[in-house]
Amino acid sequence: MYILLFIGFMILSLIVSQVLKSKFKKYSAIPIGSGYTGKDIAEKMLRDKGIYDVQVVSVQGRLTDHYNPETKTVNLSQDVYSKSSISAAAVAAHECGHAVQHAESYAFLKMRSAMVPAVSFASNWVQWVLLAGILFVNTFPQLLLAGIVLFAATTLFSFVTLPVEIDASRRALLWLNDSGVTTYETHPKAQDALKWAAYTYVVAALASLATLLYYIMIFTGGRRS
């Protein structure tokens, strides 16, 4: 049953990923009416929100866009940074949404940031602890329990990430509409792009939860035997 569930999530994740890439490729070819590049949009949104201590910088790679609260930088991939398109506008505004969250001490963002050290530690060790725990589930079940605790931390992080990402997109779309950067023609497309980006986080969180339940089943089954 778990194998079927795992395969199902894997297929679903692949479908969402492919649709997301297709959407962004499609909307990358549609110019934004204002002619603003992603850099222009990010800087304008930050100014409109009264944020002047955050820099907008270009980074290497594709889909590498992120906001770094430690350095206070909105990091945009080269295609987003220099291009004027619906995709660039949506991504730039979304990352600025995180900067606004940081400035306003958004609760879920603070929670996620506080979890980063523990989750980083858990991510480095969880696969090895779980593997050893499964091998010795009948003789040393405490090892598998430790692995479950580590994996639970990463699962919780996935679910805390959901409201952070969804709220950042909500802030982005409101600003894009209110500022006039998007129009009645381009706004639904920006909304569609960010919607599919959010789906990737939803699928990842659900898949992580399903995997956690699977390890718990192994643990309880091993203890009964």
N, C-alpha and C positions, 0 to 999 in steps of 0.2 A: 504493500500500500504506500509506504513511504517512497519507494523507488518511483512509483507512478506520480506521486505528488512532486517529487524532485524534478522529474522529467517535465512535468506540467509547468512548473515555475521556470525551468530553464528555457522552455519553448516560449513562454509568455514574455520572459525577459528579452529574449532574442527578437521577438516581434515588436515589442515596445521600442527597443533600441534601433531597429531598422526603420520603423515609422518615424522616430525622432530624427534620425539622420536624413530621411527623405524630406521631412517637413522643413528642417533647417536649410537643406540644399535648395529647396523650392523657394523659401522666403529670402534666402540670401541673394537670389536673382531679382527680387522685386525691390526697387529703390524706395526709400522713405521720402515722403513728399517734401519735407523740409530741407533735404540734402545734407543733414547732419551725419557725421560719422559716429561710430560708437564712442570715440573719445569725446567728441563734442557733446553728445547726449549725456554721458556720464558726468562731465564737468558742469553742464547746465543743471542737471538734477541735483547734484550736490550743492550748488549755489542756491537753487530754489529752496532747498531744505535747510539752508543756513549752516552748511557744513563746509568749513574752509581749511580744515587740517588733514584732509584726506587727499592723497595724490592718485592720479589715474596714470597707470603705466602699461606698457606693452610687454607681453611675455611670449615665449616660444610655444609652438604646438597648436593643436586644434582641440577645442572643447576644454581648454585649460583655464578658463575664466573663473576667477574666484576673488573674494574679498578677504584680506588678511587683517584681522583686528589688531595684531601685535605691531605691525608696521604701518597700519592705517593706509593701506593702498588698495585701490580697485585694480586688479590685474586682469587685463583683457588680452585674449589671443589676438594675433596679428590681423586675422580676417575681421574680427569684431572691432578692433581698435581703429583701423584705417578705412573701413568700408562703410558705405551709406546704404543700408538695407533694413528690411523689417527684422530679420534675424539679429543683426548687429544692434539695432535699437532695443529689442526685447532683452537680449542678454546683458547689454550695458546697464539698462535700467534695473534689471533684476539684481545684478551685483551691487549696484548703488542702494538697492533696497536693504541689503545686508548692512551697508554702512549706516543707513538711517536707523536700523534696528540697534546697532551698536551705540549710536549717539543717544538713542532714547532708552537704553538699557532694557531692551526687549527681553522678557523673562526667559523664554526658551533658548534664545541665543546665549544668554549668560549661563544657563544650565549646560548647554552643549559645550561651550568653551571650558567650563569647569571640569567636564568629563574627559576632555582630550588626553591629559596625561595618563589616566587610568585605562582609557580605551587603547591608547598607543601601546601600553605595556601588555594589555590583554591580547591585542592583535599579533604581537610578536611571539607569544608563547602558546596561544590557545590551541593551535593545530597539533602541536607536539604533546601537550598535556592530554588532549582528547584522545589522540592515537594511543598513547600509553595507557590511558584509563580504560579504553575499550579492550585492549589486549589483556589487561589485568582486572577486568571488572569483577570477576568472581573472587579474587584473592585480595585485591586492594581497591575496593570501590570508592574510597575517599579520593583517589586520584582522578577518577572520572567526575566525581562531584566538583572537584576543584576546576576541572575543565569546563563543566557546565556553568559554573559561576563566572568564569572568564568570558565564555561565549554569551552569557546573559548580558554582560556589560556592553558587548558590541551590539547586541540586539536592541537593548534599551537606547543606545546611541542612535541607531537607525530610526527608531520611533520618535525620539526627541528632534531629530533632523527634519521630520516631516512638517511640523508646523512652522519651523524656521524657513524652509524653502517655499512653502505655500504662501506664507505671509509676505516674504520678499517679492514674490510674483504679484501678489495683490497690490502691494505698494507701488510696484513698477507700473502696472497697468493703469492704476488710478492716476499716477503722475503723467504717463504718456498721453492719456486722454485729456486731463485737465490742462496740460501745458500746450496742447495742440500739436504735439510732435506726431501723433497718429491721428488719422481721420476716420470717418465712418467706413471708409473702404479698407484702410490698412490696420485699424485697431483689432478687428476680429482675427486677423492673421497673426498678429503679435500674441494675442490671447491663446490662439491655437498652439503656437510654438511653445509657449511657457506651460501650457496644460500638459503636453506630451513630455516635457522635461520633468514635470512633477510626477508623472506616472512611473518614471524610472525609480524614483525614491520609494514610491508606494510598493512596487513589486519587490524591490530589494528588502524592504522592511518585513513584508509578509513572508518572503522566502527565508529570511533569517529566523523569524518566529517559528516557522514550520521545522527548520533544522534544529532549533533549540528543543522543541517538543520531542523530536526524534531521539536526541541524546538523553533526554529525561526518561523516555520509554526504555532505552537500553539500560539506564541506571536502575530503574525500578525493577525491570525484568531480571537483571543480574543479581539484585539483592534477594529477590524471591527464590531464585534458583540456588 
